[in-house]
Amino acid sequence: MTDLDPRFAALPVRPGKIIAVHLAYESRAAQRGRKPAHPSYFFKPSSSVAPTGGTIVRPAGTELLAFEAEIAVVIGTDARNLTRDTAWDAVGWITAANDFGLYDLRANDKGSNVRNKGGDGFTPIGAQLIDSRAVDPTNIRVRAWVNGTIAQDDNSSGMFFPLTQLIADLSQHFTLERGDIILTGTPAGSSVVVPGDVVDIEIDVPGTELTSGKLTTTVTQGTVEFDATLGSLPAVDDTQRIEAWGSREAAGMAEPQPALSAELYDKLMRTPVAGLSAQLRKRGLNNVTIDGVRPMHTDAKLVGTAKTLRFVPNREDLFKTLGGGYNAQKRAFDAVREGEVLVIEARGEKGSGTLGDILAIRANAARAAGIVTDGGVRDFDAVQAVGLPIYSNGAHPAVLGRKHVPFDHDITIACGGTTVQPGDIIVGDSDGVIVIPPAMVEEVVNDALAQEDEDGWIAQQVAAGHPVDGLFPMNAEWRARYEAEHGA
């Protein structure tokens, strides 16, 4: 053990690198509603390491400090280009770690996690090392307690990226050096802690006496505010609160009430867009169709409330700062909820995709009602296979950055020549997509259904041989006949 610094008392040396995995456990992926095809990583500074019995400061002006119980893999010998079969040979020890994160700064970091996970004391490690030679990497238990109550309990057998895969993958990109630490992801149950809370983390090997012992950290409150003249300030939204706490219920947020009642939804599903368009035109609304978009599934009906996403024309400097990491596009797809239609402003630009199969799967998993984009779609066949009602400007193989910068979401946008606001009612069928202001949707759909009944009756009369003159539209005589029969 090193005696150079008390922060590293549980480690053989001060680590040169701390590499952390974003998602690796089935339980966590199920909680988040997304499962990556390949592992992804971020770095944490060694200055963030803390020993057991220490404290972590929740900075002033923040609210979402979350703990994450993890298995820490400590490299025992320098290694490069390992395989799954040889990866565990490079490991010297394992121990417990707490990968604290401050969700208030998560969006600011755009995926790098530099500020939201790199603060002093944000990586407690210990309390003791376990010799890896005595450990089966597929059977390591990890647990967390908050104030003595169990919060996380899982096993490395529940990882969809096994420990040996993570080690081998990293070794093909750079040399893993003795003392380097790999934080291997957290299972479900991570949540928010507040000043005064005590978090304990432990890993052990079931069926043996091998244990890291309790890694204990106490949360305290900071008093120093962030300086707005130096950098971006903490900010949170409901999406970050839900992800930090683990669920809407845990965050103390009521389930969102549907903007459309079941009755109103059923009526809209039965009403053609053409009929809704006619009723809106009678009310002076002529610019409410999203033009230039066609459905992937011609027999699909789309009904839901609008959630919006805006792309601006690509400018290379803006894309560098706004295009990568956890950008506005990813935040919007993560935030879409059941019954919502994600409407994307792409300025009618067909020269790149605005979504692909992964994001379509994400929206479908969230039970979104559908997607409307006046731009292109990548992985067109794969997106179509997802089965979600999607309207687009056609297929294009290019990635987002060729033409667009993801700029903002949940704002008023322009899509297909019409203005769309969050909460607007979106209805689509084989004729196209229409936008209905929420305040008039019930009146519009009732009148449209009544008109459909009339038009159906008129069609019967025409089919029986009557001329359309005086029948379509109905004169007083035909109106009287219709009302008499309709009333009967």
Secondary structure, DSSP 8 states (H G I E B T S, - for coil): ---S-GGGTTSSS--S-EEEES--BHHHHHHHT---SS--EEEE-GGGEE-TTEEEEE-TT---EE--EEEEEEE-S-B-S--TTTGGGGEEEEEEEE--EEGGGHHHHTT--HHHH-STTSEEEEEEEEEGGG--TT--EEEEEETTEEEEEEEGGGBSS-HHHHHHHHHTTS-B-TT-EEE----TT--EE-TT-EEEEEEE-TTSS-B---EEEEEEE------TTTS------HHHHHHHHSSTTTTT------SS-HHHHHHHHHS-HHHHHHHHHHTT----EETT-EESSTT--EEEEEEEEEEEE--HHHHHHHTSSS-HHHHHHHH--TTEEEEEE-TT--SSBS--HHHHHHHHHTT--EEEESSBBSSHHHHHHH---EEES-B--S-GGGTEEEEEESS-EEETTEEE-TT-EEEEETTEEEEE-GGGHHHHHHHHHHHHHHHHHHHHHHHTT--STTTTTT-HHHHHHHHHHHH-
